[in-house]
Amino acid sequence: MAITPNLAPVPTRAPAVATAGRAGTPLGTDRVRLTGGLLHDWQRRNRVVTVPHVVREVRQAGNLDNFRRLHDPAVGDYRGRYPFLDTDVYKTLEGIAYELGREPADEGEAAELETARDFFEESVALIERAQRADGYLGTFYQSPQSPKEPWQDLSWGHEMYNLGHLAQAAVAASRQLGDRRLLDVAARFADLVVERYGPDGEPAYCGHPEVEMALVELARETGDRRYLEQARLFVERRGAGTLEHTIFAADYFQDAVPLRELGSVTGHAVRMVYLAAGATDVALETDDDALLAHLEHLWDDMVARKSYLTGGIGSRHSDEAFGDRFELPAERAYAETCAAIGTAQWGWRLFLATGRADVLDHVERVLHNAYAVGLSEDGAAFFYDNPLQRRPDHEQRSGAEKDGELLRRAWFGCPCCPPNVVRWTSELQDHLAVADDDSLTLALYASAAIDSPALDVDVTTDLPWDGRVTVRVRRAADGPTTLALRVPAWADGATAAVDGEPVSELPADGWLRLTRTWAPGATVVLDLPMPVRAVTAHPHLDAARGSAAVLRGPLVYCVEQQDSPAPVDDLLLAAEDVPRLVVDEDHPWRVLRGDLAVAPPSGDDPYPPLGATAPTTHRAPVALVPYALWGNREVGAMRVFLRTS
Ligand SMILES: [Zn+2]
């Protein structure tokens, strides 16, 4: 496969969300370089394992052949059941664009990147060739065997969802590689959508939101405000009930009431958070304070009443949807990996629009729990749904023991999550810091070299394993500038020091702002206490009432059966046990070791009389592992929430 010369990295590369927010502007991809620690390891694993794995699976599943067959009938019929399988190619390309924009660390990485580059080149050529003269692109409806014409089924056709992922891949290729070939394809398709569904067109919208945030980013990249206006129209029109509500009711599609009147996040969880992310982009770019305030209300309600402890969302399997407030059963958590990514995408935009530190606290929780759990430790197997409990006989959609695979699976018939993990992992550095001319704000923590107009710094941290964050100034602009550090709400008793001098005033709003004339070599040490702690559940959260879960820093822990001689369902967690759980610093997962009381049920009566208790029989040694890492060993029961009595 020929390597085209226009794939050389360009000097300044705009990040995934390129806009000025209240707290500053996200720094360019080449301005934040991960230098070590967990996120760095995730990115390396992504580059050498997950990207090659996903490329192989996408090829094998026929997603590329669906483009090829439009010009070569010998390739055979459309592969796969769904009209959105083009997006798995697009999401993979988005991630690959980032990886090709980075220097490989060694020969192994360089070899994997060459394979990824071949896939990129082959895919771009097929995509360019597949686009119709009028700009339409969607291999499902372009197929001669398609049961319907394009645009006949906006509820389930996913045609603009396809455009959204194409546009995001195109923007990434343009920004990371200076390669505008996909951008030209995406713009032509977007122009067709503007023509059909723009201000003078049919007032319709896609059954699966996603195109909204992509159109805003396309506008940011091209400077063409028609795409922003189109995104605004899609956000404002939604809820008019124009979709055909087949299979599921209007709520599923967020089509029962306008977004501005929606009382609480509802319906299909991925659809909801993608829509909200796009709407937040629209509010940010159009200075729509009323819309932004409503989105903050929806976010706060979701975080407080519709999110799992892990940050996962969606508790109804039948329609992959949010439940009612506090309807959060642990073993029936759907918590799709894509929904975690969508929550992080929404949260990042909401932070940009508001500057709120607590929004980032939740993004951090999602990142280290609901998101991280979706991928196996070896980087080549995926959960689709992410429950917080696995009973010994639990059947998980991700396919425990199905097809000979244990727990996480190599691929899915609906493979939305794996390539979503690829792209989001490749973009993590774009979500660590924002800056303006006289301030640098550290939003999420990872070891990184960060260059900004006011300050160049080196951040060193072993989070989430250890709570110390060291920031060393490498270069400072003349005059006073501000270094702002997020102090997570979980870090009760946090302290900070500048060049050894303790900082007296710690913040109430989650931001430690240090304004002074900085000199190279100046060092800030932020200490975030990470004692083992435990939480119970809101009294209305019936599914977790009478139980408690263990956390440390941003990490949620769980007990897997193999780490307990007693059935995990019989373990009791008491308040006095919590401080006695000891971090095993020699274990790569920093497991927590201790012993817990064991209280087996006293009989088979499913409904014992009120007041009856199951007495403790003995204590047993247990180890708790980070929830994100469960399911990497033998298959067995698992619990996040343990009984308290
Ligand atoms: Zn998914």
Residues whose N, C-alpha, C, O or C-beta is under 5 A from the ligand:
A	BS01	ZN	E336 C338 C416 C417
